[in-house]
Structure formats: structure tokens, C-alpha cells
Amino acid sequence: MAKTITLVFLCLQLLATSSEEILILQPFCPKSHKVVVDPIAETLGSKGHHVTYLSPFSYEGSAPANVTEIVYHQYKPYFATFQDIWRDLHSKLCQQLYDSGLLQKWTNNKKKFRVVLIDSVFTECILPLWRNFGDSVIILNSSPLNPMIVKMLNLPTPYSHVPYIIHPYTHRMSFSQRFVNTLYWISSSYVAELSQAISSFFYPRPYLPTVIRIGGIQCRPAVPLPESNLKKFIEDSGDDGFILVSFGSIINGEFIGENLISALKTAFAHIKQRVIWKYESEITGLSNNVRTVKWFPQGDILGHPKIRVFINQGGLNSVQESLYNQVPQICFPMASDQPLHAVAVSNLGIGIQLDYTTVTAEEIVSSINKASNDPEMRKMVEYYSKVFRDTPEPPVQTAVYWIEYVMKFNGALHLQSAAGDLNSIQYYLLDVYGLILLIMLLVGTLLWFSIKKTVKYFLLI
Ligand SMILES: *[C@@H]1O[C@H](CO)[C@@H](O)[C@H](O)[C@H]1NC(C)=O
């Protein structure tokens, strides 16, 4: 009996799935965003869909089955400093993408993609155009929900407990924080349209069914390190273990500033643990327990039993991978959404937040000691790691399910909130409250006058 049921189910599955054309656009992303999308592309390909995947980076080795890569070389200075990113970079990137002719080529294709997945970084200039080459769109978002996405999805966002993307606030805010938070949210408004967003976020907040959370999609159990000097360095670290230092893929190690570099150098000379430091060029005067590397398999190193602490910049992937592997962290947030993540880390008690512009070597040493020894922090790290891993199915399955759902139901417009049809006055019910206030005033005035009249009448008698 069980067999029959399985078979019937399988047949239905076969009928239901067809091979679709899917486009993934990640033209301007740091590598940390590709890491999140790679497993989605791979799983879609293995299910028989044809995936065209545009990204500045290619897969290590060959692309997965049914995935066609377009390696798109973006404007290079992206990888300089954060200041550069915000200058005139945005328009330059868009111009370059238009000049590449890719969008025009897809627009001229007879057959459209069934769905276009667009990374949310700097892609506003693609959003008005995706209809030319796609039936529906899904936004891939690797950070807290920004005002543009909130607006596009008409997502209820109570400013009272949803911190703005770049602020170091938690979901519990003081009056002044709520004041600043509200000003930031209401002063950043964008308008656009889409069918579905995929996202992940820390704090409980209202969502609509158009937001699918796939946090931790890039995390996977660590595999043993290949034989190498790095592996030997780690395994010879004894009971003291080792510390990993990486400030992410956007910014090269040398851009973190003189103060932090020299404080770290001095601090590392005073600790027993070994240190692996992701750094692109040479640092002079390092103590013997420190090794710099240009690249390393971060997930596998974080999963090594000898790791004690992860020092990072508060980037979402780093914070999540650290939590996944139950590693306490020390965050030096530098820009963008990093302060928000760093404050969440210290707020949850799973790590420590420090200021990279003023930190001293003593602070670093004492933070490393606390992060590697404090039993309370260990308990919190274990607890929140379990919470983080506890999903009904692997996040990649969730992502692929919803991507197929959007294709199956032609953009799944039935999931869209009616809030999009309302203007701000209607949405915040200002018209309704206004009318209620008016009625109350009228009734109050009438009452007042009639009481006055009655009193006068009786006084006159
Ligand atoms: C690639 O897609 C085709 C259908 O388009 C499918 O038959 C095939 O199994 C897929 N390849 C792999 C390796 O999954």
C-alpha cells in the first residue's frame, strides 16, 4: 500500500515539474552574496531547470549541471573602500551594465525567462526593465530588509520595533532611538513593484507571505580540511586552539585602518591561541603564533573543533556561519548593515562588539579571553545555534519550492498585499481616525452646549 501511494505521488510530481528558463542577475555583488545564491542555482539545475547565472564570479571548478554562467566584470574599484562604494559608483555600474548589451539581448529574445531572480544590491536600475525579458521577478536580499524592499512589498514596518538597516539598534529602542529610527524610515522612500522576495533577518517583525526567509542557506556541515600547511598550523595548536580573523570579502584586509591593525598585532603577541588572519598583503612584526592567508574555506575552518573565537566585521554571512558552528565572535562593525548585526550579536550574548577606530590591545586580549572562556556566552552560543539550525527543511529547499511556486502561479499575484492600492492617508487610517475625531468633537460640543443650556434653564427657574 505504502508503495502505491509513493508511486502515485511520484507520478504527480513528474507531471507537475517542467523544465523552465530561469535568469539570476547578480551583477554588482560581493562574493558573500554569490555564496548564498550558488546552492539555489545548483538545486534548480539538478531539478531540470535551465539557469542562466550572471555574476562577477564563477564557480570554483566547473558550473553545476544545467547552469550557464555569465561572468560579468564589474567596475573594479568596488573592492576599494566603502567611501568609494557610495560616491558615483551606483550610476557607473548601471551605465556599464546597459553598455554591455546583455539587457538588450535578453529583451530581443523571443522567449522570456519564466522568472528573473535579482540581487538587491545596486540593482534599482534593472527593476523597471525586468518585464522586458521575464514573466515574474524575485528579489534576493542578503541583508536586513531595506526601505526599497519594504516599499515594494508594502510590508508592514512598525518603526517602533523594526530598526533601520544601518543603525546599531536592537528591536527594543529608547525614545530617542525610536525618534531617529522613525525619521530614517520615513525619509527613505522608493517605489517599485515585484512579486516575491527572499530574505533573512534577526528580530521578529511582521512579514507578508511575499517574504520567504532563507537565512543560513550558505551554511553546511564542515568537511575536514585538505592536507596543507594551514591544516597543520591548526592541528598543532594544542588545547589553546586558534582564532580566526576575517573582515569579509568586500574590503581587503589592509583597509581596516592603522589603529585596528596595530591593536590586533599587539594583542596577538599576548595570547596563547594561534591566529589565522585573512590579509591580502604582508604585515610586518607579527608574533610567531599568527599566520596570514589570502583565502581559506571559512565554513570548514569555523567548523574545526579547535576554533575558539571568530573576529569579524559583523557581515551577515560571517555572523551566521559563526553562529551555525557555535563559535563565539568579536565584531568590529565598519559600515552598512554591520553595526546592526554586531549589536545583535552582543545583545544575544553570543559575542562582543568593539569599535575599530578606538580599540586597544588590552581590550582585544580581554575580549578574546571572555569569548573563549565565559560559560554564559558558551551557553548562549549553543542555544542560539540550535535555534538558528532548527528549520522545517533545509533553506535551499524552501527557496527552490517558492521559486517554482512563483513560476507555477505566474508571479503568484494572489500573495500580494492590498496595501499597495492604498495611499499613506488610507494606509495609516488617518481619514478614519480623522472622522472619528470629528464625530467626537461634534458630539462633545453638542453635549457641552446642551448641558450649558440645561444648567442655565434650571438656574433661571
Ligand atoms: C538537466 O536538465 C534536464 C532537463 O532539462 C534533465 O533531464 C537533466 O537530468 C538535468 N541534468 C542534471 C545533471 O540534473
The ligand as a Tripos MOL2 file, in Angstrom:
@<TRIPOS>MOLECULE
LIG
   14    14     1     0     0
SMALL
NO_CHARGES

@<TRIPOS>ATOM
      1 C1         19.4220   18.9470  -16.7720 C.3       1 LIG1
      2 O1         18.1170   19.2180  -17.1970 O.3       1 LIG1
      3 C2         17.4970   18.1840  -17.9260 C.3       1 LIG1
      4 C3         16.1200   18.6450  -18.3400 C.3       1 LIG1
      5 O2         16.1780   19.8940  -18.9370 O.3       1 LIG1
      6 C4         17.4070   16.9320  -17.0920 C.3       1 LIG1
      7 O3         16.8460   15.8770  -17.8670 O.3       1 LIG1
      8 C5         18.7540   16.5470  -16.5600 C.3       1 LIG1
      9 O4         18.6260   15.4870  -15.6510 O.3       1 LIG1
     10 C6         19.4390   17.7190  -15.8660 C.3       1 LIG1
     11 N1         20.8010   17.3580  -15.5180 N.am      1 LIG1
     12 C7         21.1740   17.0450  -14.2810 C.2       1 LIG1
     13 C8         22.5640   16.5670  -14.1320 C.3       1 LIG1
     14 O5         20.4550   17.1600  -13.3130 O.2       1 LIG1
@<TRIPOS>BOND
     1     1     2 1
     2     1    10 1
     3     2     3 1
     4     3     4 1
     5     3     6 1
     6     4     5 1
     7     6     7 1
     8     6     8 1
     9     8     9 1
    10     8    10 1
    11    10    11 1
    12    11    12 1
    13    12    13 1
    14    12    14 2
@<TRIPOS>SUBSTRUCTURE
     1 LIG1         1 GROUP 0 **** ****
